[in-house]
Amino acid sequence: MSFHAATTENISKSSASSMICEEDQHHMARHIKIAGSLLVLLAVLLALPNAALAASLTLTPEQPSVAAGQVININGSGFTRGEQVAIWATAPDQTVISGDFEFAQGDQGLIDIGFRVPNDALGGRWSLTAYGFSSKTPVITTFEVQGRDPATATPQATVAPTSAAPGSEFAFAALGYRDGEKVSYWFTGPDNVIHAAYPEGDSANSDGRVDLSWRAPADAIRGTWVLTIQGLRSGIARGIPFDIR
């Protein structure tokens, strides 16, 4: 995954205010359709803090890249036959966009995802996550989008440091939530397991900004982790990748 290498200080109060202006709220309303599937998904994740990894799960794009406004087809396997699978994509600015639910087919637990990239999508590396409600494991793949210059977008979230050793403390900041709304957040490890989840774990400030800190376990798995933060009233979600090396 790629993301903006910025410190939490880079997202100042003034930029936070700018992110919740009327124009940006309209932009988010058109593209962040997550209140349904991710809120349901969140309830399941929080009920399953010790979700087991299904080693046979796969998720593979049919092509490595796609233009903005086009559909990318992604095939998955290894899910439990007939299980419901939630789908969501994460853009380079950490905006989360939900897709439709899928149902795994046949003994091989196959899913066939057709995700339409927004017409004004940012260019760069996107990720897509599929979460099976029975297999209880998220699986993630990435693909490239030919879209508008990522430099034209204000980062929606950031982390400092972007990479550190096990046992280190990370500081996160995310924008665009409602004034004072409660948020839930959870950490997904490089093994695709939800390692920690916090229902109503914190609240946004009056500018709609959430600040969190987290110390990685001394024995944390090395690789790319993702912190997901979701507003419980707005449904707005941010996915923040960081590395433990």
N, C-alpha and C positions, 0 to 999 in steps of 0.2 A: 504494500500500500504506500501511496505517497501522501504527504501532507505538508502544510506550511511549517517550516522550522522557525517558530517564533516563541518568545517568552510570554508569560501571562501579562507582563507589563505592556506588551505591544497592543493589547486590547484595552485601551483606556476607557474611562467613563464616557468621554465624548464620543468615541467610536461605538460604544455600546448603545448610546442614545440614538446615534444615526441608524443603527441596525433595526430599531423598532419604529422607524418613521413610517408614514402611511404607504409610501411606495414599496418598501421592503416587505411590509405586512401583506400587501397585495401579491407580491412575487411569491411569498411563502404560501399564501392561501391557494395559489394555482398549482403549486408543485409538491407541497408536503401533505399527502393524503394518508396520514398514519394513525389517526385517532382510533380506528377500529382494530386493525390487525395487530399493531404493536402493543396496544393496551391489553388486549387479550393475551398476547404472547408474554408480556411482562408478568401477568398474574401467574402464568405457568412457570416461568423461570424462577420467580421468587419462592414458589412452592417446592422447587426442586434444586436446592443449592448444591447437591452432590450428584448432579447429572453425570451419567457414565458415558464415556466416549465410545461411539460405534466405529470401530476401525475401518469397516468396509464402506463407509459413506464416501461418495464422490460427487463432485460438482464441476462440470467442464463446459466452457463456452464452445460453441461450434465454430466461432471465428475469434481471433485474438483482439479485434478492434471493430468499432462501429462508428458511424457518423451521427451527430446529434439529430434527433428526430426520427431515427431508424430503430428497428426492432433487432435486438440481439437474442439469439436462441441459446439456451443453456440447458444441458442435460444432467440429471442427477440419478444416482442409484444407491442402493443399500438401505433405503428407508424401510420401515415396517409396512407390510402390505395393507393398503387402505387407509393409512394414517394421514391426517391433515398436516400440511406443511405450510408454514408462514414464510413469506418472501419479502425481503427489503433490500434496497440498494443504498450505498453510501457514496456521495460525491466527493471530489477532492477538497471541498471547503467544509467537510464533515456534516453536511446536510443529509438527512435520512429520508428516503422516499419509499413508501410501501408499495408492494405489488399485490396481486390477487393470491388467494390461497390455492394450493395445489393438493391433489390427493395421489398418494403413491400407488402405482399400478403393478399388479403381478407379483410373482414370487421374488423378483429381483428388486422390488420397491422402486420402480422408475418414476421420475417426474420429468416433465418437458415444460420449461419455462420460456415464455416469450416476453421479454421486458422491453418496453418502448422507452427509449432515452428521450428526455424532454427536448423540445426544439431549440431552446436556448441553453442547453447543458454546457457546463464547464468542460473544457478539454482536459485530458490527463487520465490518470488511473482511477477507475471506479472499482468498488467491490460489491459483490452480491452475496447475501447470506440467506440460507434456507434452514429452517428450524422445524424438525419433526416433533409433533406433540407426543408421540408414543416412544420414538427412539430417544427423545430428550437430549438431542445434541445439535448444536449449530454447525454448519459446514459452510466455508467461505471460499469464493473464487474471485479473481480479478480480471478486468478487461480494460482496454484503452478506448477512450472516446475522443473523436475529432470534433471539438467544439470551440466555444469562445475562449479567449485567453484567460487562464486562471488569475492573471494579475489584475483583471477587471473586477474581481470579487473580493469583498472584505471577508477575511476568515471568520467563520462562525464559532470556532473553538480552537484552543491551543493547549500545549502542554510544555512544561519546563522541568527538568531537561527532557529532550526528545529521546534520549537513550542514556541508560545508566545501569550499574551493576545490581544484582539482587541485593535486597536490603536497603536500597536507596529510596528517598522520598521524592514523589512527583507532585507537581502543582498543576491543576487543570482550571481552565476558564472556558465558559460557553455562554453564548449570547442568544437573544431572540425570544426568551420566555416571557410570561406575563408577570406583572408586578407582584412579587411576593408569593408566587405559586410554588407549591410543593413539587419536588422532583424525586424520581427514583433513579438509581443508577446501578450498573453491574459491570463486572470485569470479565472479559473473555480471554483466556490464555491462548497461546499458540497451538495447544492441543485441542482447540475448539470446545473446551469445557468452561462452563460458567463457574469461576472460582469464588466469587463473592457477589452478593446482591443485597441492596439496601432499599426496602420499600419506604417511601416518604423520608429519604435519607437527608434531604437538605431543602433549602428554599432559595428562590431567586431574589435578588435585591430589587430596589425600586426601578432600576434601569433594565430589569429583565436579565441580569447576569448571574450566573452560578459560579462560585469558586469552591473547589474541592482540593484536598490534599490526601495522599495515600502513600503509605510506606509499603513497598513490595516485600513479601516474605524473604527471609534470608535464603530459603531454598527454592525461590521462584523459578519456574521453567524459563529458560532463555529463548528469546525469539520475540515476535511481534504480538503485543497485547492490544486489546481495544476496550476503552471505557465508553459505555453508552449511557447517556443522560437523557431522561425523558420527563417532560412536564406532564403532571397528572391531569391538569385542566385543559391545557392547550393541545396536548398530544405531540408537541414539537420535540424532536429527538436530535441529538448530535452523537456521532460516533468518532471517538478520538483515538487514533492509533499511536502507540509508543513502543519503544524497544527496551527489553531487558537483556543485557549482553554480559 
